[in-house]
Amino acid sequence: MLKLGLTAAAGGLLPSFLRMPLLGTEDDASKPAQPDLVAVRDGSPARMFDAGIKALGGLGRFVKKGKTVLVKPNIGWDKTPSEGATTNPDLVGRIVAAACEAGAKKVYCFDHPVNREEDCYRRSGIADAVKRNGGEMRSSSDIKAYRRVAIPGAKVLKEALVHELYLDCDAVINVPILKSHGGGRMTAALKNLMGVVWDRGFWHRNDLQRCIVEFPLLRKPDLNVVDAFLVMMENGPYGATTDDLDMKRMQLLSADAVLVDCAAAKVLGRTPESVPYLKMAAELGVGSMDLDRAAIKRISLKV
Amino acid sequence: MVPRIRLLTQSAFLALSLSVGFGLIADRHVVAFYHGLYLFPTMASLPWFALPPLGFFSLAVAAGLLSVTVLTGRLYCAFLCPVGFLQEISRRVGQALGLAGRPTTGWTAVRLLVLASGLAFLAKRSSAYLYFDHFSSLGRVYGLFHALRTGGPFGANFILGLAFLAVVMLLPLRWPRWFCGALCPSGTLFMLMQAVAPGKVRNAGCGGGCGKCAAVCPSLCISDGRIDGKLCINCLECSSVCAEQVMAFTFQGPWNRGAAPSSASAVGFLNRREFLAGAGSSVAGWAAGSWAKRRFFGIGPAAAVVPPGGKAYATFLERCVACDTCVSVCPSGVLVPAGRGLGLGGLAKVRLDYGVSYCAYECNACLGVCPSGAISYFPLAAKKRIRIGKSRIIREICIPYAFERDCGACQEQCPTGALSMEPFRSVYAPVQHEDYCIGCGACQFACPTRPRKAIVVDPVEVHAFVSPPKCGSKIDCRTCAVGKGGQACWRCRPAAAEEAGGFPF
């Protein structure tokens, strides 16, 4: 009995003892270090999310029990999932289910689409996926759902009409799809937030790049999951033909929207420096552009 | 029994016409059946081979309608017509208000004038008959509700719809079925057919002593037992109350004419004076229609974008009957009544307004509902390739060109790849590839410049099929600018070196 107790105590002490010299205080030592960015490849979107979020320390890090969650995919276009213009519905469904499992009180999902809302919600398969997995799809076509708020520290986008869910939910999970983009050069985590405001025309009219960067000063998403499974390499974001799609089978997860966008730019075959808003975002302190110094966990699910 | 059956069939048809008119029923068979009864527009689509969806089915329905009428009289008017039903409701209200009814007599010359001018318009490829056609007018009445729901426009369409509503709801308070007896060109055509029809209600010799038949007649066309063949709609109400069955539906053809008393005296039709006046006004109507078509209802050069399936600006306006059905079913609201903007030949017809919305790429709703063949049906894949206009960038006010700021709102929305963003000084600016442009107006609608848009869609005279998008293919690669001394596209570039783990970072 005594022997068993001693062994257990030693076993419990041993790991912390080993880590101590490396990580300083004992408080830090009790938590495993989290990577800044997790990149997963060669699995289905849902499986890649499961592997990625585990490596990022579990969804419980971002979704607390009894709190509300907003899942914000890209549902901007009246297109099917196979056309690569909207976020993969299986991925969105899996995230909604995982958030419910993590104890979220309520999981909402919406996007303010460019095409007609009903068409986009239905044809993208996302409304169906959200409902099947216990989430609630919210409309975005009524201006009453938006509140005018000031953006702190903004020079151009000083205020905006923002959807109440983006303002009120306890956690925001940003789930963009990676695409090339004519006006912004590329669209992923940062650009996807344009879908929570009412007046997109204002952004286009008054320096699109600057507005993309200033909007997250209001609130940054807690977690970004970039869907890079089927990637529109050129001629985005609508995509006139599926010839422009490349099957990358990747997914990028990070709490830092700028960092995840820099990795996404490289998946598109571009340098992060070639996307004006990424440089501006780093300068404004929205996130880090430093992929070299970031702790990146790379996972391949290839069997 | 007869009143009950009539109430049932009439309400069923009013419900059907409401459902089709408001776009609640989208089943193409039901719509085609309904449109077959839409006699003038269906006849109009005949010579042009521009058949609405399931057009031959509609034509068969129209042929059936004409055959039934020529054999058994105006059963359509009595049992189906929603406009007739509305007028009967109005007459009931008039009775409840204590208004004494008067038959709608004395309009024979006018009726024949309207019919003849309508037929002349049909023959001369004009839809100018629409102002008197009951179906198109009913469509504009439904359009009133659409306009009220969406907040306008309250132009020519609204006024025409309101005027027709007043005619069918107010005049019959005193003159039952006034529209049927004074104007309706289909009704006049059916009246002529009923005159020669073997099967109809006849008086076999009663002097009208009991007066029951005259009291129930919804057209008030019986006096002293004499049926006025110009107003009788063959509704069978009189025969259902006639105790002696003297007033009864009978078949009398050449085969049994001798057996019954001569119908000439029992069924009054046109007397000598009416016949001469009618013939004169028919000739005058035909001449007036032909002249008016040339003088007033000509179609000018393309002044607006018209729906895909319209084939050409002039062709579309020649056929459109301004019934507003497509306006009601358009999900994006881009189809609007044109009001007076297109001249008299295009008065109240339909155009696309890119200030309001744009023509959705994944939609062909209006192509399946047009009753007049003005919008021909094309499957969605074909509709996506129809050019209805052409976009034009105005560089002086375009944000990247004029202010050197990134925008891309137009290219973002372009569904066919007719716009691409190319490097311009320090930003990217839109460049057109007009072979792919279908003129859907998504770019114009999205353009954020105010008050003028920096990209506008100009109408085209004739619609055409454009090339399918080809970017990325080796044959016509727009993206890849290697040949022009620019950058290679992602397919032609050597794959980026991948670091450990198969990631490019």
Interface residues (C-beta under 8 A of the other chain):
Chain A: A39 R41 D42 D78 K79 V114 N115 R116 D119 R123 H181 G182 G183 G184 R185 R200 G201 F202 H204 R205 N206 D207 L208 Q209 M233 E234 N235 P237 Y238 A240 T241 D243 D244 D246 M250 C262 A263 K266 V267 L268 G269 P276 L291 I296 R298 I299 S300
Chain B: P331 S332 A360 Y361 E362 C363 I399 R405 D406 C407 G408 A409 Q411 E412 Q413 C414 P415 T416 G417 A418 L419 S420 M421 Y428 P430 Y436 A446 P448 T449 R450 P468 P469 K470 C471 G472 S473 T479 C489 W490 R491 R493 A496 A500 G501 G502 F503 P504 F505
